[in-house]
Amino acid sequence: MSPRRTGLLLINLGTPDAPEPGSVGRYLRQFLMDERVIDVPAPLRWLLVNVLIVPKRKFESAAAYEKIWTARGSPLLAISRELTDKVRERLSGAPVELGMRYGTPSIRSALEALLDCDEIVVLPLYPQYAESSTRSAREECLARARELGFSGRLRFIGPFYDDPGFIRAFVAVLRPVLEREKPDHVLFSYHGLPERHVTRLDPTGGHCRKSDACCDRIVDANRLCYRAHCFATTRALAGELDLPPDRHSVSFQSRLGRAAWIPPSTESTLVELAKRGVKRLAVVCPSFTADCLETIEEIGIRASAIFTGAGGEKLIRVPCVNAEPAWVDAIEGLIRPGPGR
């Protein structure tokens, strides 16, 4: 009997193929038409996306992508490909493929390259759980695997928001920046979500967002709460770096639309910190494993302008774990079979 062949599928969110309105518009439509991203009835979602959002936003987003585009193309795609290559090398040439939930390379194309495997380990590169990212990637993967007739086993790796390897990887990136730049304060800025995306996952209906302490620890009521996961990641990182409570904060960025989003917002926090007298601010984004539009442009350019405009002197953008060796180490640890995996 031949040995079982195991492949690895790394999933990230995705990126347009080019920094121009047509390409960005196609990407935004695919992304925003996902019912887990904009969770309203399909006819209303179509109207919002195709009439109100994309016609204007595709030009704004294309201009933003143009600012960060590199000779290798989209930073997110280039970094994700580099990570895939390094993980493949670490696993001694085992089959490792990259799939993007939206855009190319698709999850389907990645699965096609792994069809001769007996088992495919699937790692969505989202540290904290959200239905609009983790669940969406999982369900797309299952649907495409059925479509392709894959008869092997799919093994999904869950959220790793407090995984020791993941925390070590971010500390390895963050600590040298803190030692070199000596910021007055560290802001942990996470991607935002509408409040209803987290409150509906509270099985008790009486915990999530019912008090200021609802995210202070992980309990049964918030075990799938994105906001609670973000605070848990922050506690782990701050603990490893010996950051006292008065020297770090948590905020949420990338808001879209008029619905209530989980607080506090990154924009308002930047202004508040500047007005409190913080002059040198380090911003780290631990909901992203690879630098992308939201970290390079939104934080590195726009957030920097907001902070200095409010009286701050310098915003230091901390890179993500990207394809750093410690992150490759962490991925190797995450995919190793163990309890709950």
Secondary structure, 3 states (H helix, E strand, C coil): CCCCCEEEEEEEEEECCCCCHHHHHHHHHHHHCCCCCCCCCHHHHHHHHHHHHHHHHHHHHHHHHHHHCECCECHHHHHHHHHHHHHHHHCCCCCEEEEEEEECCEHHHHHHCCCCCCEEEEEECCCCCCHHHHHHHHHHHHHHHHHHCCCCEEEECCCCCCCHHHHHHHHHHHHHHHHHHCCCEEEEEEECCEHHHHHCCCCCCCCCCCCCCCCCCCCHHHCCCHHHHHHHHHHHHHHHHCCCHHHEEEEEECCCCCCCECCCEHHHHHHHHHHCCCCEEEEECCCCCCCCHHHHHHHHHHHHHHHHHCCCCEEEECCCCCCCHHHHHHHHHHHCCCCCC
